[in-house]
Amino acid sequence: MFKHLRKWFVAHCFGHSRQRTRLVSKDGRCNIEFGNVDAQSRFIFFVDIWTTVLELKWRYKMTVFITAFLGSWFLFGLLWYVVAYVHKDLPEFHPADNHTPCVENINGMTSAFLFSLETQVTIGYGFRCVTEQCATAIFLLIFQSILGVIINSFMCGAILAKISRPKKRAKAITFSKHAVISKRGGKLCLLIRVANLRKSLLIGSHIYGKLLKTTVTPEGETIILDQTNINFVVDAGNENLFFISPLTIYHIIDHNSPFFHMAAETLSQQDFELVVFLDGTVESTSATCQVRTSYVPEEVLWGYRFVPIVSKTKEGKYRVDFHNFSKTVEVETPHCAMCLYNEKDARARMKRGYDNPNFILAEVDETDDTKM
């Protein structure tokens, strides 16, 4: 029991320090920050204000939303107060009984703010209204109405676009917790399982991968996060996937694969990150989305395969058991890709008679013993 407690203590206290740094987290977020960005480059975020507001977090977006409306109401309320003050419509000026104000019933800053609110949101209670006495008030009314429509359109559009972003649809796409390496179709493959939790399809789906690792060029340059293409396929290819049920995508480990020189014993010692991407178009909104996840060497299991999860019920329906989505079972697998291909070559040579120690070439002296 003491041994189990010690293992648990070591795993929980020192395991986090051995975790590898990821560029892409399991849920697809990128672990990267930009430093020493000059002020001119930061100004670009204000030029593209729509994208900036759209990418804000909800707490910041709601702050901008509330500030924009309250700020515009207060600003125009202040302008209405100035108009009433200049025209001497306020009670402290003791206007005559026959005096016609620019705006009826504005008695101070509070009433001016309420009139600004009623004007911009088109409530129109009827107690306060603009008269035809001064052109300044009419111009200010027109200007506030137009600017209010622009603010409403921008802010409501930003909220709607934030809610309907295809990034939320991507949350319904899930990848297996681990990747596995085993034989498939007589070839050594790296396999990953992906599932669509919604019944609506992703149209024109395309899946691919990038292997990120630190490399040193022949010139001595060290490249961090050097990218290598990883081709993933299913039985029907890697484009236009019929993504209605969970799929097992695989990468063939051949001579062109970066996994070819890796072995079961050395896999955990490697330093790489496998990032998998799935691009597609949402069927209901026609918006494109991208789902991504990553795997580090500790999450790649050599000599395992996924447990089947699709079955057929008595009623004739196909049932997907997501309880076994990431479960794996151990299978017999060569400990390296090179061994598998060398074994195949050896078998082929044996069939052709090459390198067969039992094969002896005997020379026969063919003489004609027929005597006439």
N, C-alpha and C positions, 0 to 999 in steps of 0.2 A: 504493500500500500504506500509505503514511503517513496518508492521509486516512481509510482504514478503521480504522486503529489509533486515530486521534484521535476518531472517532465512537464507537468502542467504549469508549474511556476516558471520554468525556463522558457516555455513556449509563449506565455503571456507577457513576461517581463522583458525578454530579450528578442522576441520574435518580430516586434514592430521595428526594431533597429535594423533588421536584416531585410526589410521590405525594399524592393527595388523602386526606383523613381519611375513613374509612368508619365508619358506624354498625354495619353488618353486614358481616362478612367473607365471603369467597367460600364458605367451608364452613358459614356460618350462625351463627357466634358473634357476640354483640353486644359492640361496643366501647364500653362505658359503665361509669362508676364513680360511686359515691355518696359524697359527702363531707359532713362535719358532721352525721352522723346522731346524734341524741341517744341517751342510754343507755336511755331507756324504749322507744324503737323497736327498739333492738338486743335487748331482752329478749324481743321477739316471736319471735325465732329460737329461743330456748330453750323457749318455750311450745309452738311447733309443732316439737317435737323430731324427729318422724318425717320431715318434709320436709327438715329441716336435715341429718339423717344421710344421707338418701337422696341429697341433692345434693352431698355431700362427694366430693372426689376419692378415688381408690382408696387412696393412701398414707395419707390422714387417716382414711379409713374403717377400714382394717386396724389402724391405731393405736388407734382407739376400740374396735374388736373385741377386740384383745388386752388392752388396758387394762381393759375391763369384766370379762373373765373372770379375769384375774390379780388384779385388785383385789378382786373378790368372794371368790375363794378365800382370799386373804390375810386379808381382814377377818373372815371366818367362822373361819379358822384361829386368828386372835387371840382370838375369842370362845370357841372351844373350849378354848384354853389357859387363859383366865380361869376357865372353869367347872372345869377340872381343878385349877387353882391354889386356887380358893375351897374346893373339896371336899377339898383336900389329897390328890389322887391322884398327884402327881408324886413321883419317887423321892427328891428331897431332903427330903421330909417323913417318910420311912421309915415308910410305912403298914404296919399289922399284916398278918399272913398272912390273916386272915379279913376284911380290908377289901375292900368291893365298890366299885369306882370308877364314876363316871358313864359314862365311856367306857373300854373296855378298851384297854390297850397304848398310851396316850398318855404319853410320857416327856419331852416337851419341845415347843418351838415347831415343830420340823421335823415331828414325828409329828402334831401338831395340824393343820399345813398339809396333810399328806398325807390325813388323815381328812376335812378339808374338801373337798379335791379329789375324793375317792372318793364322798363324799355327794352333791355337787352334780351330778356327771356320772354318777351311779348306776353306778359301777364295782362296788363291793361285793366287795372281795377276801376279806372274812371275817376278817381278822386283827384289825381294829379295829371295834368295834361299840358301840352305845349299850345300856346296861343300864337296868333299871327302878328304879334306885336313887334318881334325882333327877328331878323334873318339869322342872327348868330345861333339862336336856339334851334331853328329849323335845320341849319347846316349840321349842328352837333347831333341832332336826332338822327339825321340820315347817316352820318359817319359812324355813330355807335351801332346802328342797326346793321350796317354792312360788316363792320368789324366783329360784331357779335356772331353773325352767321359764319364768318371764317373761323373764329375760335371754336364754335360748336362743331363745325364740320371736322376740323383738325383733331380735336380732342376725342370726339366720339369715334372718328375713324381709327385713331390710334388704339383706343380701347377694344374696338371690334377686331382690328387686325391682330392685336395681342392675344385675344381669346382664340381666334381661328388659325393661329400659326400652325403650319404642318409639323413643327417640332413636337407639339403635343401628340400628334398622330404617331410620331416615331416612338413614343413611349410604349405603344402597343406591340412593338417588335422586340423580341427578346432573344438573346443568344445563350448558349449553354455556358455554364460556369467554367468548364474546362474544355480544352481541345485535346483530342486523342490521336495517337499514331498507331496504326495497325494496317494489316493487309486488306485490300479491297480490289477485287477483280484480279488477283495475282500480283498487284503492285502495292508497294508501301506508300501509304497516303496519310496526310494530316487531315483529320475530320473535325468539323464544327457543326453543331446543330443550331438552327435558327427557326423561330416560330412566329407566326402572325396571330396575335390574340383576338383580333377582330375578324369577322366573317367577310368584311369588305376587302377587296383585293388591292394590291399595289400594282399599278399598270406599268409595264415596261421595266420591271425590276432588273437591276444589274448588280452583281456582287463581285468584289475584288478585295485585295489585301495589300498591305505595305509592311515590309520588315524593316524595323528601325534598329540600327546598331551603330556603334562607333567604329570607324574604319580609318586606316592609315594608307594614304596613297603612295605610289612608288616614289613620289617627290618628297615624301616625308610630311605631308600635310595631314593633320588629324581632323576628320570630319565627324562631328557629333550629330546624331540623328540622320545618318546616311540612309537613304531610302532605296529599297529593292522591291520590285514588283513581285507579288505573289498571286498567281492565277488560281482562282477557285472555280470549280465547276460542279454541276450536278449531272445526272445522267443525260439531261437534255441540253446541256450547255450552261453558260453563266449569264445569259441575257433572256429577257421576256419570260421570267420564271412564273409558273403557275403556282402562286404562293397562297394556296388555300389551306394547306396542312403543313405541319413542320417538315422542313427539309434538312437533309444532312449534306452539307457541301464538303468537298474534299479537294485537297491539293496534292497532286502526284509528286512524290519525292524522287525525281530522276536526276540525271547528271547535271541538268541546268538549275536545279533547285538549290537554294542556300542551305537547306536542311540535309543535303546529300552527305556531307562529311561529318555530320553529327551522329552520335550514338546514344544508346540508352544510358550508358554510364557517365557520359560527358554532357548530357543535355542540361542538367541543373547547374552546371558550371558556366554555361554560355551566358552572354550578356546581350539580350535582344528584347524587342517588344514587337509583337505581331498585332497590327491594327487591321481590323476587318471592317469594310464599308458595305452598306447596302443602300443603293439609290433606287428611287421609284417615284411614281406619280400617284397621289391619293385619288381613289376612284370617285369619291363623293364631291371633292372640291377642285380637282385637276391641278392641285398644287404639288410641286416637287418637294420631296423630303429626303433626308439622309440619316441613316442609323449607323452608329459605329460603336465598336468596343475594342478591347485590347486583351492580349494574353502575354504574360511573362513566362519564362522557362518553368517556374514552379507550377504553373497552371496548364502545362502540356504534359499529358500522361502517356508514357510510351508503353505499348503493349496492352491497350484497352480499346474497347468499342462501346458504343452507346446501346442502351437497352431499348428494344422496340417499344413504341408508345401508341401506335395506330392499330386498332382492332376493329372488327366488324360485329355489330350487335345482332341479336336475333330478329330485330325489326328491320334489318337491312341498312342501318345507318353506320357510318364510320365514326368511331369514338377515339378521341385523343386523350390519353392519360398524362396530364402534365405533372403528375406526381413523380414520374420516372423520366422527366425531360432531361435532367442533367446526370442521371445515374449511368454508371459505366460498369462493365464487367471485364475481367482480365482474360485475354486471349493469347494464344501462342503467336509471337511476333519476332522476326529477326531483330537482333540488337543493333543493327545498323543497315542503312540502305545499300552500302557497298557490298556487304555480305550477301544480301539477297540477290543482287545482280551477278556477283561472282558465282553464287550457287547455280543460277540459271545458266550462265556460260559454261560451267563445268558439266552440267547435265546435257547441254547441247553438244559439247565435244565428245562426251561419252557415247551419245547416239551416233555420231559420225565416226567413231572408232579412234579418235585422237586421244593420246595420253593413256592408252589402255595397256597396262603391263602384260596382260595375257595374250596380246596380239603379237605374233612372231611371223616375220616374213621369211619363208623358206624358199631357197633357190632350187629349182628343178631343172635337171639337165635333160632336155628333150632330145633324145636320139632315135633315129629310125632303125629299129631292130628287125625290120622285115627284110628277109633275104630272098632274092630271086633265084 
